[in-house]
Amino acid sequence: MRDRLRPSFPEPSLSNAVASRESRPSHRFGRFELQPAERRLLLDGQPVTLGARAFDLLVVLVERSGRLVAKNDLLTLVWPGLVVEENNLQVQVSALRKLLGQSAVATIPGRGYRFELPVERGDGHAPETATAGGAPMAPVPVRARTNLPTGLLSLYGRAADVAAIKALLRRHAVVTVVGAGGIGKTRVAQAVAADVAVESGADFPDGVWWVELAASSDGALVPSAVARALGMQLPGDRLPVDAVASLLASQRLLLVLDNCEHLSDAVAAFIDAVRAAAPHVRFLATSQETLKTAEEHVYRVGGLAVPVDGEAANAAHAGAVELFVARAQGVDPSFALTPAHAPAVIEICRRLDGIPLAIELAAARLPLLGLEGLRARLDERFNILTAGARVVLRRHQTLRSTLEWSYGLLTPEEQTVFRRLGIFAGSFTLEAAQHVASDGRIDVWAALDHLGALVDKSLVLAVGDPVPRYRLLETTRAYALERLAEAGETESLLRRHAEAMLALLARYETDDRRWRIARADAAALAAELDNLRAALAWAVAAPAGTDLVVRLAGLSIHIWIATLHLAEGLERCLALRQRAQDGVPPRDAALYWLTVATLGLSSEPRESFDAALRAIDLYQALGDDSRCYDALLCAAVQGRSTQERERAIAAAARLECAGWPARQRQRLAYARCWWYAGLGRFDEALACAQRQVEINREGGHPIGAQYAMGNVTAMELLLGRPEAALEHARAAIAKLDALDGGAGAGHLYWNATIALILLDRLDEALAAARTAHARLLREGDECQLLAPLALLAALQGRPADAARIIGHDDAVLERTGNGVRPLAALVRARLEPMLAAALPAPELARFRREGAAMRDEQAFQLGFGGGA
């Protein structure tokens, strides 16, 4: 029985399809005889003239007759070491068809070719078993019988996947490798099967057999495809599935079923039938969706690893970068991953989500576009990643064909939900998906079911636990957006997306959640940052009179605070200020102006002070004391004179209610602290700062207490106590690191920088300044570092650089309309005499003018010692 199941010929090596001097069996088909070892094709016993490449192609196809041979394998095997266009392959196939007949070689669109003529294989000579000196050679390890290729192309970044799948196969009878199109499921399965064939001969004495199902369009043909791969002759008096199951009953083998997604029901039924009759047969399958068989265990393959930093040494070991470099060297042997190249390569791999097929196609475009050109054009990815690329490895004709294949397997309703989900930027919640995807034809529950189907089919990823969020790979999303545009739904879905964001943010407008956002809420809000950006970008371009624009901008405050992207939030909201005029509901307008005022608390631009005054007027008219209080305190911090600030503080104090949350009440202490500091009354300012800390602690807000320590450290500096300031700053930074990763510690590092400069610990000061800059950038307050950096440069013996940096600071103050803050005044008081002593007045003035003309990044580069 077993002999009937095994092919009667040894499987040729895929590692060398061209002729070699070793003996290889001849093959007969019709009137032809192919003699690979002699590199000869005979017709009725007479030699036939055939080009060298056509001959090599014929050898590859005949030795794998009846099986699909992928285009990338043919390109690699027939043109080893060369990079050729696909039309070269088509020319050689055409030549074979002219000689052998049009039906001799079948084309499987987008995938490869298959030799269709019946082939009789002759016996080849046994290989030599002795060395030249006559001594016997070491015996070759016996390999499990298999039809697997032995010369597989290198696999990058998948060692952990291969090991995990092999471990699953040892424990489970059915393992399905699931993942998105182009993610590399077939390559991983080939590597697993090849290892198992070598390592597990005792476990699978009847072999490891590969069954390609991509070319099958009828599920009823699955048993026949398996039989053909095994070399079985099926009796005609039984159903094929029953015949295969019966013939496999006594076998111990592994069947690998590749590309099952379009035949999932039929494959599942086949596996269950075989397992019932043949308990020692195991299955490894690849599919874009789970098969849902009785014994199935699923292993999901994700994108290749992408490094988190831009260091070339670290990047070289990430799977995505390894693959990119290998394919890049295939088209340009001189390409190397240098420190200069690494950031661009990493960004390309990240934007392609580590999808192997996309990376291969992108690398193939390097000769045409160059590395920077490729990175710049990734938004046009479907025009770039096409079959016109000269690629070394290619499984699908284009990235688009992979996605079209997946899309075509969906039901019409699933296609509708899929393309609508493309409107999300980044990940999204289940509720947001239901809001966006549902309509009069697809209700929210049907949308839920279709989302589940898309997850099963690997077109949508579920991330996180226990409450998952969902996302599309960026390349998949780009395809979904194209489909959305073709359906004419883009504009309506952009609005629906903004409505979903509005509904999500409105939950945080209750008094309880507005001031008491739990850590889990903050994480959920931070996850919506990209969606908010997309919604506000739509709002800027939305038609005049769009009703939700102003309210969306007002509610956006929750995400900007959760992510500490205050500067970005202020810029995006100010872009919508013309929308907050007449005709907008007063409460929506008031919330918008309060948001603008709050986002400017750190940077204090003129626009934020004006926004605070507008919010005060609106909330007074609405009778909303709580919100009016908040607006008054924004005005108190940003007021243009001590009198304006004093009036705002007094008005806020009259409104304050003891029952309000501590996080709201502590703001009055904060405003009083900086009002006293502006008057030079630093002891009273320190007492207010300490009171702010106490209110936060008493109210159960330890993170807010540590943020408030930034004001305590500032007052210690203004009182001439840098040692105490540094001690307070470092203690607060350590506590924030433990509580929330220290994301909001920018002002503490700023104060530590000043303290270290005053203590003449310059190297430590420079390190603290770098950290402060990275964190203050998001808050829009990074320019407060300019004066300390100027003083640091002067103390390092760089007076010209110091003059340029302080000149730039002067220009920033003039541009923003802000006065010199107390801490900056302290730093400048020490800096100015040093500059006057080091530089003649004309030179000092010239350097300050040069600094005023610089860009912010140039001034900071000078401050950090990098030159102009």
ChimeraX attribute file (.defattr): number of C-alpha atoms within 10 A of each C-alpha:
attribute: neighborCount
match mode: 1-to-1
recipient: residues
	/A:1	9
	/A:2	11
	/A:3	10
	/A:4	12
	/A:5	20
	/A:6	18
	/A:7	16
	/A:8	13
	/A:9	14
	/A:10	15
	/A:11	15
	/A:12	19
	/A:13	15
	/A:14	20
	/A:15	15
	/A:16	16
	/A:17	24
	/A:18	20
	/A:19	17
	/A:20	12
	/A:21	9
	/A:22	13
	/A:23	17
	/A:24	20
	/A:25	18
	/A:26	20
	/A:27	20
	/A:28	19
	/A:29	17
	/A:30	12
	/A:31	10
	/A:32	18
	/A:33	22
	/A:34	22
	/A:35	19
	/A:36	25
	/A:37	16
	/A:38	14
	/A:39	16
	/A:40	16
	/A:41	23
	/A:42	15
	/A:43	15
	/A:44	11
	/A:45	10
	/A:46	11
	/A:47	13
	/A:48	13
	/A:49	11
	/A:50	16
	/A:51	12
	/A:52	14
	/A:53	16
	/A:54	18
	/A:55	24
	/A:56	22
	/A:57	22
	/A:58	24
	/A:59	24
	/A:60	24
	/A:61	21
	/A:62	23
	/A:63	23
	/A:64	20
	/A:65	21
	/A:66	20
	/A:67	22
	/A:68	21
	/A:69	21
	/A:70	18
	/A:71	21
	/A:72	18
	/A:73	22
	/A:74	23
	/A:75	23
	/A:76	22
	/A:77	20
	/A:78	22
	/A:79	19
	/A:80	15
	/A:81	11
	/A:82	13
	/A:83	17
	/A:84	16
	/A:85	14
	/A:86	19
	/A:87	10
	/A:88	13
	/A:89	19
	/A:90	12
	/A:91	11
	/A:92	19
	/A:93	21
	/A:94	16
	/A:95	17
	/A:96	20
	/A:97	14
	/A:98	12
	/A:99	12
	/A:100	17
	/A:101	12
	/A:102	13
	/A:103	12
	/A:104	18
	/A:105	22
	/A:106	17
	/A:107	17
	/A:108	16
	/A:109	10
	/A:110	16
	/A:111	18
	/A:112	20
	/A:113	22
	/A:114	20
	/A:115	22
	/A:116	16
	/A:117	18
	/A:118	13
	/A:119	18
	/A:120	14
	/A:121	18
	/A:122	15
	/A:123	13
	/A:124	15
	/A:125	10
	/A:126	10
	/A:127	9
	/A:128	11
	/A:129	13
	/A:130	11
	/A:131	10
	/A:132	9
	/A:133	6
	/A:134	8
	/A:135	9
	/A:136	11
	/A:137	11
	/A:138	9
	/A:139	7
	/A:140	7
	/A:141	7
	/A:142	8
	/A:143	13
	/A:144	22
	/A:145	20
	/A:146	25
	/A:147	22
	/A:148	22
	/A:149	16
	/A:150	16
	/A:151	15
	/A:152	15
	/A:153	15
	/A:154	9
	/A:155	16
	/A:156	20
	/A:157	18
	/A:158	20
	/A:159	13
	/A:160	9
	/A:161	19
	/A:162	19
	/A:163	14
	/A:164	13
	/A:165	22
	/A:166	20
	/A:167	11
	/A:168	18
	/A:169	20
	/A:170	13
	/A:171	10
	/A:172	15
	/A:173	19
	/A:174	25
	/A:175	26
	/A:176	30
	/A:177	25
	/A:178	27
	/A:179	26
	/A:180	27
	/A:181	25
	/A:182	21
	/A:183	21
	/A:184	23
	/A:185	24
	/A:186	20
	/A:187	18
	/A:188	21
	/A:189	24
	/A:190	21
	/A:191	23
	/A:192	21
	/A:193	25
	/A:194	22
	/A:195	14
	/A:196	20
	/A:197	24
	/A:198	18
	/A:199	13
	/A:200	17
	/A:201	18
	/A:202	13
	/A:203	16
	/A:204	21
	/A:205	16
	/A:206	22
	/A:207	27
	/A:208	27
	/A:209	25
	/A:210	24
	/A:211	22
	/A:212	20
	/A:213	24
	/A:214	16
	/A:215	17
	/A:216	16
	/A:217	11
	/A:218	11
	/A:219	18
	/A:220	16
	/A:221	17
	/A:222	24
	/A:223	23
	/A:224	18
	/A:225	19
	/A:226	22
	/A:227	20
	/A:228	18
	/A:229	23
	/A:230	21
	/A:231	15
	/A:232	18
	/A:233	14
	/A:234	18
	/A:235	10
	/A:236	8
	/A:237	7
	/A:238	10
	/A:239	12
	/A:240	20
	/A:241	21
	/A:242	16
	/A:243	20
	/A:244	25
	/A:245	21
	/A:246	16
	/A:247	20
	/A:248	22
	/A:249	17
	/A:250	16
	/A:251	20
	/A:252	20
	/A:253	25
	/A:254	26
	/A:255	23
	/A:256	26
	/A:257	25
	/A:258	21
	/A:259	24
	/A:260	26
	/A:261	21
	/A:262	22
	/A:263	21
	/A:264	19
	/A:265	15
	/A:266	17
	/A:267	24
	/A:268	17
	/A:269	18
	/A:270	22
	/A:271	26
	/A:272	17
	/A:273	16
	/A:274	24
	/A:275	21
	/A:276	14
	/A:277	17
	/A:278	21
	/A:279	14
	/A:280	18
	/A:281	23
	/A:282	23
	/A:283	21
	/A:284	27
	/A:285	26
	/A:286	28
	/A:287	25
	/A:288	28
	/A:289	25
	/A:290	28
	/A:291	28
	/A:292	15
	/A:293	18
	/A:294	12
	/A:295	13
	/A:296	20
	/A:297	20
	/A:298	19
	/A:299	17
	/A:300	18
	/A:301	18
	/A:302	20
	/A:303	22
	/A:304	25
	/A:305	21
	/A:306	25
	/A:307	22
	/A:308	12
	/A:309	12
	/A:310	17
	/A:311	16
	/A:312	19
	/A:313	12
	/A:314	12
	/A:315	23
	/A:316	20
	/A:317	15
	/A:318	19
	/A:319	23
	/A:320	30
	/A:321	29
	/A:322	20
	/A:323	24
	/A:324	27
	/A:325	21
	/A:326	19
	/A:327	23
	/A:328	27
	/A:329	17
	/A:330	20
	/A:331	20
	/A:332	16
	/A:333	11
	/A:334	8
	/A:335	15
	/A:336	13
	/A:337	18
	/A:338	13
	/A:339	13
	/A:340	11
	/A:341	16
	/A:342	22
	/A:343	17
	/A:344	18
	/A:345	26
	/A:346	26
	/A:347	18
	/A:348	27
	/A:349	27
	/A:350	21
	/A:351	18
	/A:352	24
	/A:353	23
	/A:354	25
	/A:355	23
	/A:356	24
	/A:357	22
	/A:358	26
	/A:359	28
	/A:360	25
	/A:361	29
	/A:362	27
	/A:363	31
	/A:364	29
	/A:365	22
	/A:366	21
	/A:367	14
	/A:368	11
	/A:369	16
	/A:370	12
	/A:371	18
	/A:372	13
	/A:373	13
	/A:374	22
	/A:375	19
	/A:376	13
	/A:377	13
	/A:378	17
	/A:379	13
	/A:380	11
	/A:381	20
	/A:382	15
	/A:383	14
	/A:384	20
	/A:385	23
	/A:386	20
	/A:387	20
	/A:388	16
	/A:389	23
	/A:390	22
	/A:391	25
	/A:392	26
	/A:393	21
	/A:394	23
	/A:395	20
	/A:396	22
	/A:397	21
	/A:398	23
	/A:399	27
	/A:400	20
	/A:401	17
	/A:402	17
	/A:403	18
	/A:404	13
	/A:405	13
	/A:406	18
	/A:407	20
	/A:408	11
	/A:409	14
	/A:410	17
	/A:411	11
	/A:412	11
	/A:413	13
	/A:414	22
	/A:415	19
	/A:416	20
	/A:417	24
	/A:418	29
	/A:419	26
	/A:420	27
	/A:421	27
	/A:422	27
	/A:423	26
	/A:424	26
	/A:425	20
	/A:426	19
	/A:427	20
	/A:428	23
	/A:429	19
	/A:430	14
	/A:431	15
	/A:432	18
	/A:433	23
	/A:434	23
	/A:435	19
	/A:436	25
	/A:437	28
	/A:438	19
	/A:439	11
	/A:440	6
	/A:441	9
	/A:442	17
	/A:443	13
	/A:444	18
	/A:445	11
	/A:446	17
	/A:447	25
	/A:448	19
	/A:449	12
	/A:450	23
	/A:451	24
	/A:452	16
	/A:453	19
	/A:454	20
	/A:455	20
	/A:456	19
	/A:457	24
	/A:458	24
	/A:459	24
	/A:460	24
	/A:461	22
	/A:462	18
	/A:463	13
	/A:464	9
	/A:465	7
	/A:466	6
	/A:467	9
	/A:468	14
	/A:469	19
	/A:470	19
	/A:471	22
	/A:472	25
	/A:473	22
	/A:474	16
	/A:475	21
	/A:476	22
	/A:477	23
	/A:478	19
	/A:479	22
	/A:480	25
	/A:481	21
	/A:482	14
	/A:483	20
	/A:484	23
	/A:485	14
	/A:486	11
	/A:487	12
	/A:488	11
	/A:489	14
	/A:490	19
	/A:491	13
	/A:492	10
	/A:493	20
	/A:494	21
	/A:495	20
	/A:496	20
	/A:497	27
	/A:498	24
	/A:499	19
	/A:500	21
	/A:501	23
	/A:502	21
	/A:503	16
	/A:504	16
	/A:505	20
	/A:506	15
	/A:507	11
	/A:508	18
	/A:509	12
	/A:510	10
	/A:511	11
	/A:512	11
	/A:513	12
	/A:514	14
	/A:515	15
	/A:516	17
	/A:517	15
	/A:518	10
	/A:519	11
	/A:520	9
	/A:521	15
	/A:522	15
	/A:523	14
	/A:524	16
	/A:525	22
	/A:526	19
	/A:527	19
	/A:528	22
	/A:529	20
	/A:530	15
	/A:531	20
	/A:532	26
	/A:533	16
	/A:534	19
	/A:535	26
	/A:536	24
	/A:537	16
	/A:538	17
	/A:539	23
	/A:540	17
	/A:541	9
	/A:542	15
	/A:543	10
	/A:544	11
	/A:545	11
	/A:546	12
	/A:547	15
	/A:548	15
	/A:549	27
	/A:550	28
	/A:551	20
	/A:552	25
	/A:553	30
	/A:554	22
	/A:555	23
	/A:556	25
	/A:557	23
	/A:558	21
	/A:559	22
	/A:560	23
	/A:561	18
	/A:562	20
	/A:563	20
	/A:564	21
	/A:565	21
	/A:566	27
	/A:567	20
	/A:568	17
	/A:569	28
	/A:570	25
	/A:571	14
	/A:572	18
	/A:573	22
	/A:574	19
	/A:575	15
	/A:576	18
	/A:577	17
	/A:578	11
	/A:579	19
	/A:580	19
	/A:581	11
	/A:582	9
	/A:583	10
	/A:584	18
	/A:585	13
	/A:586	17
	/A:587	16
	/A:588	21
	/A:589	25
	/A:590	28
	/A:591	23
	/A:592	29
	/A:593	30
	/A:594	30
	/A:595	27
	/A:596	29
	/A:597	30
	/A:598	24
	/A:599	28
	/A:600	28
	/A:601	21
	/A:602	18
	/A:603	21
	/A:604	24
	/A:605	19
	/A:606	17
	/A:607	17
	/A:608	26
	/A:609	27
	/A:610	16
	/A:611	24
	/A:612	29
	/A:613	20
	/A:614	18
	/A:615	30
	/A:616	26
	/A:617	14
	/A:618	22
	/A:619	23
	/A:620	15
	/A:621	13
	/A:622	14
	/A:623	10
	/A:624	13
	/A:625	18
	/A:626	17
	/A:627	18
	/A:628	27
	/A:629	27
	/A:630	25
	/A:631	29
	/A:632	31
	/A:633	29
	/A:634	32
	/A:635	30
	/A:636	31
	/A:637	27
	/A:638	29
	/A:639	25
	/A:640	16
	/A:641	12
	/A:642	17
	/A:643	12
	/A:644	14
	/A:645	24
	/A:646	19
	/A:647	15
	/A:648	23
	/A:649	23
	/A:650	15
	/A:651	16
	/A:652	23
	/A:653	15
	/A:654	10
	/A:655	14
	/A:656	17
	/A:657	14
	/A:658	8
	/A:659	7
	/A:660	13
	/A:661	17
	/A:662	21
	/A:663	19
	/A:664	18
	/A:665	22
	/A:666	22
	/A:667	21
	/A:668	24
	/A:669	22
	/A:670	22
	/A:671	26
	/A:672	25
	/A:673	27
	/A:674	28
	/A:675	26
	/A:676	18
	/A:677	21
	/A:678	17
	/A:679	11
	/A:680	14
	/A:681	16
	/A:682	22
	/A:683	16
	/A:684	17
	/A:685	28
	/A:686	24
	/A:687	16
	/A:688	25
	/A:689	26
	/A:690	20
	/A:691	20
	/A:692	29
	/A:693	27
	/A:694	19
	/A:695	23
	/A:696	24
	/A:697	17
	/A:698	11
	/A:699	16
	/A:700	14
	/A:701	16
	/A:702	18
	/A:703	20
	/A:704	21
	/A:705	24
	/A:706	27
	/A:707	23
	/A:708	26
	/A:709	24
	/A:710	26
	/A:711	26
	/A:712	28
	/A:713	29
	/A:714	31
	/A:715	30
	/A:716	23
	/A:717	24
	/A:718	23
	/A:719	15
	/A:720	13
	/A:721	16
	/A:722	23
	/A:723	17
	/A:724	14
	/A:725	27
	/A:726	24
	/A:727	13
	/A:728	21
	/A:729	28
	/A:730	16
	/A:731	14
	/A:732	24
	/A:733	25
	/A:734	14
	/A:735	15
	/A:736	21
	/A:737	15
	/A:738	11
	/A:739	13
	/A:740	12
	/A:741	12
	/A:742	19
	/A:743	14
	/A:744	25
	/A:745	24
	/A:746	26
	/A:747	28
	/A:748	29
	/A:749	27
	/A:750	26
	/A:751	32
	/A:752	30
	/A:753	29
	/A:754	31
	/A:755	27
	/A:756	22
	/A:757	22
	/A:758	21
	/A:759	14
	/A:760	13
	/A:761	13
	/A:762	18
	/A:763	13
	/A:764	13
	/A:765	24
	/A:766	22
	/A:767	13
	/A:768	20
	/A:769	27
	/A:770	17
	/A:771	15
	/A:772	24
	/A:773	21
	/A:774	12
	/A:775	23
	/A:776	27
	/A:777	17
	/A:778	19
	/A:779	26
	/A:780	23
	/A:781	21
	/A:782	22
	/A:783	19
	/A:784	22
	/A:785	23
	/A:786	25
	/A:787	26
	/A:788	31
	/A:789	28
	/A:790	32
	/A:791	29
	/A:792	32
	/A:793	24
	/A:794	20
	/A:795	16
	/A:796	13
	/A:797	11
	/A:798	18
	/A:799	24
	/A:800	20
	/A:801	25
	/A:802	33
	/A:803	30
	/A:804	27
	/A:805	33
	/A:806	27
	/A:807	26
	/A:808	29
	/A:809	24
	/A:810	19
	/A:811	18
	/A:812	17
	/A:813	15
	/A:814	11
	/A:815	11
	/A:816	13
	/A:817	14
	/A:818	16
	/A:819	14
	/A:820	15
	/A:821	12
	/A:822	19
	/A:823	19
	/A:824	16
	/A:825	14
	/A:826	17
	/A:827	20
	/A:828	18
	/A:829	12
	/A:830	12
	/A:831	23
	/A:832	16
	/A:833	10
	/A:834	16
	/A:835	20
	/A:836	13
	/A:837	10
	/A:838	16
	/A:839	15
	/A:840	10
	/A:841	12
	/A:842	9
	/A:843	13
	/A:844	20
	/A:845	15
	/A:846	15
	/A:847	22
	/A:848	23
	/A:849	19
	/A:850	15
	/A:851	27
	/A:852	21
	/A:853	14
	/A:854	17
	/A:855	11
	/A:856	17
	/A:857	10
	/A:858	17
	/A:859	29
	/A:860	24
	/A:861	14
	/A:862	20
	/A:863	29
	/A:864	17
	/A:865	16
	/A:866	10
	/A:867	11
	/A:868	14
